[in-house]
Amino acid sequence: MTDPTVSPAPDKYISSRLANPGAVAALWLAATLLHVADQVRFPDFTSGSPYASSILFLSSAPVLAALFAAFIARSATRALGLAGKLLLVDCLVSACWITAEWALEKSSVDLTLASLPFFLAAIAASAWVVAGDLAGSGATRPGRTLATLAAALVLAAWPCISLFDDSLLGWSARYARPEAGSEKLPPDIDTERLWTSQPALVAKALADLDAPPKGTGATYVVAIGASGTQHLFGREARFASATLARAFRAEGRSITLSNDEDSLHRVPLAANSNLNAVLVGLKRKLDDSNDLVILYLTSHGSRKAELTTDLPNYQRLEPLGAKRLAEALNRAGIRRRVIIVSACFAGGWIKPLASDDTIIIAAARADRTSFGCSDDRDLTYFGEAFLKGRVARGASLSDSFEDARRTIAKWEAQARKRPSEPQAFVGNNMKSVWKAQPGVAASASDR
């Protein structure tokens, strides 16, 4: 007979408290709020935008894992308490991870890799909790083992739901009947015709380049709009091509690669193979000692220093990334270059591309998002501030960048957005290009 004067063991006391529906609801709400805080403060744009769905499926994973475990172990009475325990684990690990993100925010550490130990710790701790909770349930050992594995599998696999967001969005846009006034359906693309036309489009773009004046350094401009599911990035790439060509006296020597609907079959796609071919073709036209290549890239960015690259029908292409661009430029032998990246986390492009003969301008820090990626805008925040700023009026890259940075900071403060803090890197041999007015930047050198 139990002595009522004796307090229950701590673990049993906690278990009884967590088996209360109110406690489970409170913990579920707490887990949801922690994921909201993480997503708002440290948004992840690896899929193009920080999907709100992640908040819901991440906070629901512990509950789903508990239900599966209780079902497999045939211990229905344990389901509520087990859900409470797993939600508590999720809250503790999420709180620790957000704290770590704050601490690592200004470092060069890849937060995606840094999150892996926390993710594995959450799964391991949850599996330990499930195994311990079911130990006294009367379930068979095989049943407890299978239930524990099932819970761990749910927790490991559930976050992968985000990988299907784009596919589901594309399916919905293709088959759902749009309401009046809604955006038009994505185009039906003849894939075979599109891809077989690419070599001819690249060859035409290179053949249409004007020859530079003899004896003077020339500038070439390559503008890339990687995401085709929005009109914004193709529009910004075309505007950048025209603006930078005028500013650097490179009219007739600019090429645009874009994936938006207006560009299909008109210009080469923004794809790695086309970019490689364009760079190799440009190299044949360059004077190694003087000529300059300006690359302007715009799309959604990720912490992996990659740009979302897709067609208007939501077909995903291989991302354009900083490391692959560096390899392509080096392989083509294009030495003197200015690289401008208008994307979230663009600062992550600096390290892979940095060299003595390179200038890199990034729309945001490596751990910060940029803003203005909406089709109701003509250009992104960075694109508008930089391309419509002083560079279009003949100012140096240095003055144009500083002016754009101040303008963006003002807009972000007015909209109460977290500062994107645009970045710049200037190689040792490019300081005169950085300071010179665009008309003379092409022939300037610090050698």
Buried (B, 14 or more C-beta within 10 A) or exposed (E): EEEEEEEEEEEEEBBEEBBEEEBBEEBBEBBBBBBBBBBEEBBBBBBBBBBEEBBBBBBBBBBBBBBBBBEBBBBEEBBBBBBBBBBBBBBBBBBEBBEBBEEBBEEEBBBEEBBEEBBEBBBEBBBEBBBBBBEEBEBEEEBBBBBBBBBBBBBBEBEEBBEEBBEEBBEEBEEEEEEEEEEEBBEEBEEEEBEEBBEEBBEEBBEEBEEBEEEEBBBBBBBBBBBBBBBBBBBBBBBBBBBBBBBBBBEEBBBBBBBBBBBBEEBBBBBBBBBBBBBBBBBEBBBEEBBBBBBBBBBBBBBBBBBBBBBBBBBBBEBBBBBBBBEBBEEBEBBBBBBBBBBBBBBBBBBBBBBEBBBBBBBBBBBBBBBBBEEEBBBBBBBBBBBBBBBBEEBBBBBBBBBBBEBBBEBBEEEEBBEBBBBBBBBEBBBBBBBBBBEBBBBBBEE
